[in-house]
Amino acid sequence: MSDTSLTYWQEKASRLSIETRAFIGGDYRAAASGECFPCVSPIDGRVLGQIAACDAADVDDAVRIARAAFEDGRWSRQAPRERKAVLLRFAELLLARTEELALLETLDVGKPIRDSLAVDIPSSARSIAWMAEAIDKLNDEIAPTPHDRIGMVTREAVGVVAAVVPWNFPLLMACWKLGPALGAGNSVILKPSEKSSLTAIRIASLAMEAGLPEGVFQVLPGFGHTVGAALARHGDVDCLAFTGSTRTGKLMLKASAESNLKRVWLELGGKSPNIVFADAPDLDAAAKAAAYAIFFNQGEMCSAGSRLLVESSIKEDFVRRIIDFAPRLYPGHPLDPASRMGAIVDDIQLKAVLGYIESGRREGARLRLGGEQARKESGGYYIEPTVFEVEQGHTIAREEIFGPVLSVLGFDTDEEALALANDTNYGLAAAVWTSDLRKAHRSAKALRAGVVYVNCYDDDDITVPFGGYKQSGIGRDKSLHAFDKYTELKTTWISLD
């Protein structure tokens, strides 16, 4: 970070040039219809620009270009080491523009600039670089066949990939998909959320600068019911990779079934249990982690530890520790590097979260902290860190809120804790805090979740897969397993007779 002052970032924001057009066929252009929609900063309600509102006509154009690029081999037939070199340059360009991209991310979605700088942009670049390094290390197979036959198993790019990504980590979620999809040789069309288009649009030109051929990577901003639906139903899209709500994920599957049965990969919602046993090794550390598990990124995380399950004998003491720590995370100006919590992404999400808080009050949950809108004078969208003691049947204990609202439940036995933890339609993440190694392993095995943390929360690295059980999704992002989503396996038999 070049400076640690709010003034520095405000001045930088005042000089920032923001690109708002779609990126199709190697150039920025307006939507075919000429329509736009406002990009409103959740920091203060200010309009940052008018974003191109693409629709089905732009989708048809982009898919046609992407298909042509794939079929003529300008990218798909490049040697793996050549694709690797281009993507490594792309990652370097992302890092070289860390401040610009971090500023765009913070202005667009309201997350603290400290997090955009330290987490979102570096992790995005690492995602691209790590996948690039893997490209020329993925070997094909020779099967153990009879002596007069050779059975080859080869991995081939699936073709045209549509990546539809969310607004909570706009660039990072995009790069989780771009790295393996481009690395495998596909043509990719990226559809950012209408709430967070700016970094996606900006990196398109960086990809071209890095050496990606025209038509291999395109960006279509717009709405889910226009661009997203058109991509999901398009007969010449081979693969759809989506991160977002479970409700929308179901629509994506339906669209695939009603069109060309394109491969659909889904990373969806969560209501993740964070289980604290009385024998947790460090209650202060566990309480701090529990606070960050729900209040980091304003609670706008699919893997947020939104259900805190605490053994009854320590429940009151543990909740008090969280309440004592939480004021450090009170929302501040997102461009102030001292702020640890920022703004909710827009007024729609603000009202949704406040609606859940009201439902908690109405249904009899005990409010222990927060529960109100904050910083109203700013014109932006902020909510206090909020803690409820709940019962399992309360709405806020069962539905994904996607905001800084923690639901706390007590339990008396290990079996009760695991039953409560698994009593959900979701299965994305879970955590266990205990000093007992056997209990940790037993719990981790019993939890129906794609990621289980033991004596930590939200540890992360590109080297491990991420995804969920049940209605939290299908398939995995990150790690070498991510390449499985963007490739087909082909068996070739050769007779030696």
C-alpha positions as CSV (number, residue, x, y, z in Angstrom):
1,M,0.0,0.0,0.0
2,S,1.4,3.3,-1.0
3,D,-0.3,5.2,1.8
4,T,-2.4,4.5,4.8
5,S,-4.8,7.5,4.6
6,L,-8.4,7.8,3.6
7,T,-7.4,11.0,1.7
8,Y,-5.0,9.1,-0.5
9,W,-7.6,6.7,-1.7
10,Q,-10.3,9.4,-2.1
11,E,-7.9,11.4,-4.3
12,K,-7.0,8.3,-6.3
13,A,-10.7,7.5,-6.7
14,S,-11.4,11.1,-8.0
15,R,-8.8,10.5,-10.8
16,L,-9.9,7.0,-11.7
17,S,-11.0,6.3,-15.3
18,I,-13.7,3.7,-15.3
19,E,-14.5,1.5,-18.3
20,T,-18.1,0.5,-18.6
21,R,-18.5,-1.2,-21.9
22,A,-18.7,-4.8,-22.8
23,F,-15.7,-6.6,-24.2
24,I,-16.6,-8.6,-27.3
25,G,-14.2,-10.0,-30.0
26,G,-11.2,-8.1,-28.7
27,D,-12.7,-4.7,-28.4
28,Y,-14.7,-2.6,-25.9
29,R,-18.1,-1.8,-27.3
30,A,-21.6,-0.7,-26.2
31,A,-24.4,-3.2,-25.9
32,A,-26.1,-4.0,-29.2
33,S,-29.3,-2.3,-27.9
34,G,-27.4,0.7,-26.6
35,E,-29.0,0.2,-23.2
36,C,-27.1,0.9,-20.0
37,F,-27.7,0.6,-16.2
38,P,-26.2,2.7,-13.4
39,C,-23.3,1.5,-11.3
40,V,-24.0,2.8,-7.8
41,S,-21.3,2.7,-5.2
42,P,-22.6,1.3,-1.9
43,I,-20.1,3.6,-0.1
44,D,-22.2,6.7,-0.5
45,G,-24.9,6.0,-3.2
46,R,-22.9,7.8,-5.8
47,V,-23.3,6.8,-9.5
48,L,-19.9,5.7,-10.8
49,G,-21.0,5.3,-14.4
50,Q,-23.4,3.7,-16.8
51,I,-22.7,0.0,-17.5
52,A,-23.5,-1.6,-20.9
53,A,-26.6,-3.7,-20.5
54,C,-26.0,-6.6,-22.8
55,D,-28.8,-9.0,-23.8
56,A,-29.5,-12.0,-26.0
57,A,-28.2,-10.4,-29.1
58,D,-24.8,-9.7,-27.5
59,V,-24.7,-13.3,-26.2
60,D,-25.3,-14.6,-29.7
61,D,-22.5,-12.5,-31.0
62,A,-20.1,-13.4,-28.3
63,V,-20.8,-17.1,-28.5
64,R,-20.3,-17.1,-32.3
65,I,-16.9,-15.4,-31.8
66,A,-15.9,-17.7,-29.0
67,R,-16.8,-20.8,-31.1
68,A,-14.8,-19.5,-34.0
69,A,-11.8,-18.9,-31.8
70,F,-12.1,-22.3,-30.3
71,E,-12.5,-24.2,-33.6
72,D,-9.6,-22.4,-35.5
73,G,-7.3,-23.3,-32.6
74,R,-5.8,-19.9,-32.1
75,W,-5.8,-20.7,-28.3
76,S,-7.0,-24.3,-27.9
77,R,-4.2,-25.8,-30.1
78,Q,-1.4,-23.7,-28.6
79,A,1.1,-25.8,-26.8
80,P,0.5,-26.0,-23.1
81,R,3.7,-24.1,-22.3
82,E,2.6,-21.3,-24.6
83,R,-0.8,-21.0,-22.9
84,K,1.1,-21.1,-19.6
85,A,3.4,-18.2,-20.6
86,V,0.4,-16.0,-21.6
87,L,-1.5,-16.7,-18.3
88,L,1.6,-16.0,-16.2
89,R,1.9,-12.6,-18.0
90,F,-1.8,-12.0,-17.2
91,A,-1.2,-12.7,-13.5
92,E,1.7,-10.3,-13.5
93,L,-0.4,-7.6,-15.0
94,L,-3.1,-8.1,-12.4
95,L,-0.5,-7.7,-9.7
96,A,1.1,-4.6,-11.4
97,R,-2.3,-2.9,-11.2
98,T,-3.2,-4.0,-7.7
99,E,-4.1,-0.5,-6.5
100,E,-6.3,0.3,-9.5
101,L,-8.2,-3.1,-9.3
102,A,-8.5,-2.9,-5.5
103,L,-10.0,0.6,-5.8
104,L,-12.5,-0.5,-8.5
105,E,-13.5,-3.5,-6.3
106,T,-14.0,-1.3,-3.2
107,L,-15.9,1.4,-5.0
108,D,-18.1,-1.1,-6.7
109,V,-19.1,-3.4,-3.8
110,G,-18.1,-1.6,-0.7
111,K,-15.6,-3.9,0.8
112,P,-12.7,-2.4,2.8
113,I,-9.8,-1.3,0.7
114,R,-7.5,-3.2,3.1
115,D,-9.2,-6.4,2.1
116,S,-9.2,-5.6,-1.6
117,L,-5.5,-4.9,-1.4
118,A,-4.5,-7.8,0.8
119,V,-7.0,-10.5,-0.2
120,D,-9.0,-10.0,-3.4
121,I,-6.4,-8.9,-5.9
122,P,-3.3,-10.9,-4.8
123,S,-5.5,-14.1,-4.5
124,S,-6.9,-13.5,-8.0
125,A,-3.5,-13.2,-9.5
126,R,-2.3,-16.3,-7.6
127,S,-5.3,-18.2,-8.9
128,I,-4.3,-17.4,-12.5
129,A,-0.6,-18.0,-11.9
130,W,-1.1,-21.3,-10.1
131,M,-3.4,-22.7,-12.8
132,A,-0.9,-21.5,-15.4
133,E,1.9,-23.4,-13.8
134,A,-0.2,-26.5,-13.8
135,I,-1.0,-26.5,-17.4
136,D,2.1,-28.3,-18.7
137,K,2.1,-30.7,-15.8
138,L,-1.2,-32.4,-16.4
139,N,-0.3,-35.8,-18.0
140,D,-2.7,-38.0,-20.0
141,E,-2.8,-41.7,-19.4
142,I,-2.1,-45.1,-21.0
143,A,-4.5,-47.7,-19.6
144,P,-3.3,-51.2,-18.6
145,T,-4.7,-53.0,-21.7
146,P,-3.9,-56.3,-23.4
147,H,-0.6,-56.5,-25.2
148,D,-2.2,-56.1,-28.7
149,R,-4.2,-52.9,-27.8
150,I,-3.3,-49.4,-26.6
151,G,-5.9,-47.5,-24.6
152,M,-5.2,-43.8,-24.4
153,V,-7.0,-41.5,-22.1
154,T,-6.7,-37.9,-23.1
155,R,-8.1,-34.6,-21.6
156,E,-9.5,-32.1,-24.1
157,A,-11.0,-28.7,-23.7
158,V,-14.8,-28.7,-23.5
159,G,-15.2,-25.8,-25.9
160,V,-17.1,-22.6,-25.1
161,V,-17.4,-21.9,-21.4
162,A,-19.8,-19.4,-19.8
163,A,-18.7,-18.2,-16.4
164,V,-21.3,-16.5,-14.4
165,V,-19.9,-15.0,-11.1
166,P,-21.2,-13.2,-8.0
167,W,-20.7,-9.8,-6.5
168,N,-19.2,-10.7,-3.1
169,F,-15.7,-11.5,-4.5
170,P,-16.1,-10.3,-8.1
171,L,-12.5,-10.7,-9.4
172,L,-11.5,-13.6,-7.2
173,M,-14.5,-15.7,-8.2
174,A,-13.9,-14.9,-11.8
175,C,-10.2,-15.9,-11.6
176,W,-11.1,-19.2,-9.9
177,K,-12.9,-20.0,-13.1
178,L,-10.7,-18.2,-15.7
179,G,-7.5,-20.0,-14.6
180,P,-8.5,-23.6,-15.3
181,A,-11.0,-22.8,-18.1
182,L,-8.5,-20.8,-20.1
183,G,-5.6,-23.0,-19.1
184,A,-7.3,-26.0,-20.5
185,G,-7.7,-24.2,-23.9
186,N,-11.4,-23.1,-23.8
187,S,-12.9,-19.9,-25.0
188,V,-14.5,-18.1,-22.1
189,I,-17.4,-15.7,-21.8
190,L,-17.5,-14.0,-18.4
191,K,-20.8,-12.6,-17.1
192,P,-20.2,-10.5,-13.9
193,S,-23.0,-9.7,-11.6
194,E,-24.9,-6.5,-12.5
195,K,-23.9,-5.4,-9.0
196,S,-20.2,-5.7,-9.6
197,S,-19.1,-5.3,-13.2
198,L,-16.0,-3.0,-13.0
199,T,-13.1,-5.4,-12.4
200,A,-14.3,-7.9,-14.9
201,I,-14.6,-5.3,-17.6
202,R,-11.1,-3.9,-16.7
203,I,-9.2,-7.2,-16.8
204,A,-10.4,-8.0,-20.3
205,S,-7.9,-5.6,-21.8
206,L,-5.2,-6.9,-19.5
207,A,-5.8,-10.4,-20.8
208,M,-5.4,-9.1,-24.4
209,E,-2.2,-7.2,-23.3
210,A,-0.9,-10.5,-21.9
211,G,-1.3,-12.2,-25.2
212,L,-4.7,-13.9,-25.2
213,P,-6.0,-14.0,-28.8
214,E,-9.1,-12.1,-29.8
215,G,-12.3,-13.9,-29.0
216,V,-10.9,-16.2,-26.4
217,F,-12.0,-14.1,-23.5
218,Q,-15.0,-11.8,-23.6
219,V,-17.0,-10.0,-20.9
220,L,-20.7,-9.4,-21.0
221,P,-22.1,-7.2,-18.3
222,G,-25.9,-7.3,-17.8
223,F,-28.7,-8.8,-15.8
224,G,-29.3,-12.4,-14.9
225,H,-32.6,-12.6,-16.6
226,T,-31.1,-11.4,-19.9
227,V,-27.4,-12.3,-20.2
228,G,-27.3,-15.1,-17.7
229,A,-30.5,-16.7,-19.0
230,A,-29.3,-16.4,-22.6
231,L,-26.0,-18.1,-21.8
232,A,-27.7,-20.8,-19.8
233,R,-30.0,-21.7,-22.7
234,H,-27.6,-21.2,-25.6
235,G,-27.2,-24.3,-27.7
236,D,-23.6,-23.5,-28.5
237,V,-22.3,-23.0,-25.0
238,D,-20.7,-26.3,-23.9
239,C,-20.2,-25.6,-20.2
240,L,-21.7,-23.2,-17.6
241,A,-19.8,-22.5,-14.4
242,F,-21.9,-20.5,-11.9
243,T,-21.3,-19.1,-8.4
244,G,-24.3,-17.6,-6.7
245,S,-27.5,-18.4,-5.0
246,T,-29.1,-21.9,-4.8
247,R,-32.3,-20.5,-6.2
248,T,-30.5,-19.2,-9.4
249,G,-28.4,-22.4,-9.5
250,K,-31.6,-24.5,-9.9
251,L,-32.7,-22.3,-12.8
252,M,-29.3,-22.9,-14.4
253,L,-29.8,-26.6,-14.2
254,K,-33.3,-26.3,-15.6
255,A,-32.1,-24.2,-18.5
256,S,-29.4,-26.8,-19.4
257,A,-32.0,-29.6,-19.3
258,E,-34.3,-27.6,-21.6
259,S,-31.5,-26.7,-24.1
260,N,-28.4,-28.7,-25.0
261,L,-27.6,-30.4,-21.7
262,K,-24.5,-28.3,-21.3
263,R,-22.3,-29.2,-18.4
264,V,-23.4,-27.1,-15.4
265,W,-21.1,-26.6,-12.4
266,L,-22.5,-24.8,-9.4
267,E,-21.0,-23.2,-6.2
268,L,-24.0,-22.1,-4.3
269,G,-25.2,-21.0,-0.8
270,G,-24.4,-22.0,2.7
271,K,-25.5,-21.9,6.3
272,S,-22.3,-23.1,7.7
273,P,-22.0,-24.4,11.3
274,N,-19.1,-23.3,13.5
275,I,-19.0,-25.7,16.4
276,V,-17.2,-24.7,19.6
277,F,-16.8,-27.5,22.2
278,A,-16.0,-26.7,25.8
279,D,-12.5,-28.1,25.4
280,A,-11.6,-25.7,22.6
281,P,-7.8,-24.9,23.0
282,D,-8.1,-21.1,23.1
283,L,-11.5,-19.5,23.6
284,D,-10.3,-16.0,22.9
285,A,-8.9,-17.2,19.5
286,A,-12.0,-19.1,18.8
287,A,-14.2,-16.1,19.6
288,K,-12.1,-13.8,17.4
289,A,-12.3,-16.4,14.6
290,A,-16.0,-16.8,15.0
291,A,-16.5,-13.0,14.7
292,Y,-14.4,-12.8,11.5
293,A,-16.2,-15.9,10.2
294,I,-19.4,-14.0,10.0
295,F,-18.4,-10.3,9.9
296,F,-15.6,-10.5,7.4
297,N,-16.6,-9.1,4.0
298,Q,-19.8,-7.8,5.7
299,G,-21.0,-11.4,6.1
300,E,-21.4,-11.5,2.3
301,M,-19.7,-14.9,2.0
302,C,-21.3,-18.3,1.0
303,S,-19.0,-20.0,3.4
304,A,-19.6,-17.5,6.3
305,G,-19.8,-19.2,9.7
306,S,-23.4,-17.9,10.2
307,R,-24.5,-20.6,12.7
308,L,-22.4,-20.7,15.9
309,L,-23.0,-23.8,17.9
310,V,-21.5,-23.5,21.4
311,E,-21.5,-26.1,24.2
312,S,-23.9,-25.0,26.8
313,S,-21.4,-24.9,29.7
314,I,-19.4,-22.1,28.0
315,K,-22.1,-20.5,25.8
316,E,-22.7,-17.3,27.8
317,D,-19.0,-16.7,28.3
318,F,-18.2,-17.3,24.7
319,V,-21.0,-15.0,23.4
320,R,-19.7,-12.3,25.7
321,R,-16.2,-12.7,24.2
322,I,-17.7,-12.1,20.7
323,I,-19.7,-9.1,21.9
324,D,-16.6,-7.6,23.4
325,F,-14.5,-8.1,20.2
326,A,-17.2,-7.1,17.7
327,P,-16.9,-3.3,18.1
328,R,-13.5,-3.5,16.4
329,L,-15.3,-4.6,13.3
330,Y,-17.9,-1.8,13.3
331,P,-18.4,-0.6,9.7
332,G,-16.3,2.4,8.6
333,H,-15.6,4.2,5.4
334,P,-14.4,1.4,2.9
335,L,-11.6,3.7,1.6
336,D,-10.2,4.1,5.0
337,P,-7.4,1.5,5.5
338,A,-8.3,1.3,9.2
339,S,-11.8,0.0,8.4
340,R,-12.3,-3.7,9.0
341,M,-15.9,-3.8,7.8
342,G,-17.5,-1.9,4.9
343,A,-20.8,-1.5,3.1
344,I,-23.5,-3.9,2.1
345,V,-23.4,-4.2,-1.7
346,D,-26.6,-2.2,-2.5
347,D,-29.9,-1.1,-1.1
348,I,-31.7,-4.3,-2.2
349,Q,-29.3,-6.4,-0.1
350,L,-29.5,-3.9,2.7
351,K,-33.3,-4.2,2.9
352,A,-33.0,-8.0,2.7
353,V,-30.6,-8.3,5.6
354,L,-32.6,-5.8,7.7
355,G,-35.7,-7.9,6.9
356,Y,-34.0,-11.0,8.3
357,I,-33.1,-9.0,11.4
358,E,-36.7,-8.0,11.9
359,S,-37.8,-11.6,11.4
360,G,-35.4,-12.6,14.2
361,R,-37.0,-10.1,16.5
362,R,-40.5,-11.1,15.4
363,E,-40.0,-14.8,15.9
364,G,-38.6,-14.4,19.4
365,A,-34.8,-14.7,18.9
366,R,-32.8,-12.9,21.6
367,L,-30.8,-9.9,20.1
368,R,-27.5,-9.7,21.9
369,L,-25.7,-7.2,19.6
370,G,-26.4,-4.7,16.8
371,G,-29.4,-5.1,14.7
372,E,-29.5,-1.6,13.2
373,Q,-28.5,0.2,10.0
374,A,-25.2,2.1,10.5
375,R,-23.7,5.3,8.9
376,K,-27.0,6.5,7.5
377,E,-25.6,10.0,7.1
378,S,-23.2,8.7,4.5
379,G,-25.8,7.8,1.9
380,G,-24.4,4.3,1.7
381,Y,-25.5,0.9,2.9
382,Y,-24.1,-0.3,6.2
383,I,-25.3,-2.7,9.0
384,E,-24.0,-3.2,12.5
385,P,-22.4,-6.5,13.4
386,T,-25.4,-8.4,14.8
387,V,-25.7,-11.4,17.1
388,F,-28.9,-13.3,17.9
389,E,-29.4,-16.3,20.2
390,V,-31.8,-18.5,18.3
391,E,-33.7,-21.7,18.2
392,Q,-33.2,-24.2,15.3
393,G,-36.6,-23.4,13.8
394,H,-36.1,-19.7,13.5
395,T,-35.8,-18.3,10.0
396,I,-32.5,-16.7,10.6
397,A,-31.1,-20.0,11.9
398,R,-32.0,-21.8,8.7
399,E,-31.9,-19.4,5.7
400,E,-28.8,-17.8,4.2
401,I,-28.8,-14.1,5.0
402,F,-25.6,-13.0,3.3
403,G,-25.0,-10.2,5.8
404,P,-23.3,-9.6,9.2
405,V,-25.9,-11.6,11.2
406,L,-24.8,-14.4,13.5
407,S,-27.2,-17.0,14.9
408,V,-26.0,-18.7,18.1
409,L,-27.4,-22.1,19.3
410,G,-26.4,-24.1,22.4
411,F,-25.9,-27.9,22.7
412,D,-25.1,-30.4,25.4
413,T,-23.6,-33.4,23.7
414,D,-21.3,-34.1,20.8
415,E,-24.1,-36.0,19.1
416,E,-26.5,-33.1,19.4
417,A,-23.9,-30.7,18.0
418,L,-23.4,-32.8,14.9
419,A,-27.1,-33.3,14.4
420,L,-27.8,-29.6,14.6
421,A,-24.8,-28.9,12.3
422,N,-26.1,-31.3,9.6
423,D,-29.8,-30.2,9.9
424,T,-29.6,-27.9,6.9
425,N,-30.2,-28.0,3.1
426,Y,-26.6,-26.7,2.7
427,G,-23.2,-28.3,3.0
428,L,-20.5,-25.9,2.0
429,A,-18.3,-25.4,5.1
430,A,-18.2,-26.3,8.8
431,A,-15.8,-25.9,11.7
432,V,-14.9,-27.7,14.9
433,W,-13.0,-26.3,17.9
434,T,-11.6,-28.9,20.3
435,S,-8.4,-30.1,21.9
436,D,-9.4,-33.7,21.5
437,L,-7.8,-35.1,18.3
438,R,-10.3,-38.0,18.2
439,K,-13.3,-35.8,18.6
440,A,-11.9,-33.5,15.8
441,H,-11.5,-36.4,13.4
442,R,-14.9,-38.0,14.3
443,S,-16.6,-34.6,13.9
444,A,-14.9,-33.8,10.6
445,K,-16.0,-37.2,9.2
446,A,-19.5,-36.8,10.4
447,L,-20.0,-33.3,9.0
448,R,-21.7,-33.2,5.6
449,A,-19.7,-30.3,4.2
450,G,-17.2,-29.8,1.4
451,V,-14.7,-27.9,3.6
452,V,-14.2,-28.6,7.4
453,Y,-12.0,-26.3,9.5
454,V,-10.5,-27.6,12.7
455,N,-9.4,-25.0,15.3
456,C,-9.5,-22.3,12.5
457,Y,-12.0,-20.8,10.2
458,D,-11.8,-19.7,6.5
459,D,-8.2,-20.9,6.0
460,D,-7.8,-20.9,2.2
461,D,-5.4,-21.7,-0.6
462,I,-5.6,-22.3,-4.3
463,T,-4.1,-25.7,-3.8
464,V,-7.2,-27.3,-2.2
465,P,-10.7,-27.8,-3.7
466,F,-13.6,-25.7,-2.7
467,G,-17.3,-26.6,-3.1
468,G,-20.2,-28.2,-1.2
469,Y,-22.5,-31.0,-0.5
470,K,-26.2,-31.1,-0.9
471,Q,-27.7,-27.8,-2.1
472,S,-24.4,-26.0,-1.8
473,G,-23.5,-27.1,-5.3
474,I,-22.0,-29.4,-7.8
475,G,-18.3,-29.7,-8.6
476,R,-15.2,-28.0,-7.1
477,D,-13.3,-24.8,-7.7
478,K,-9.5,-24.5,-7.1
479,S,-6.8,-27.1,-7.1
480,L,-6.1,-29.5,-9.9
481,H,-9.6,-30.9,-9.5
482,A,-10.9,-27.6,-11.1
483,F,-9.6,-28.8,-14.5
484,D,-12.2,-31.6,-14.4
485,K,-14.9,-29.0,-14.9
486,Y,-13.5,-27.6,-18.1
487,T,-12.3,-30.7,-19.9
488,E,-13.7,-33.9,-21.5
489,L,-12.0,-37.3,-21.1
490,K,-11.6,-39.1,-24.4
491,T,-10.6,-42.8,-24.7
492,T,-8.8,-43.8,-27.9
493,W,-8.3,-47.5,-28.7
494,I,-5.4,-48.5,-31.0
495,S,-5.1,-52.0,-32.4
496,L,-1.6,-53.3,-32.8
497,D,-2.6,-56.3,-34.9
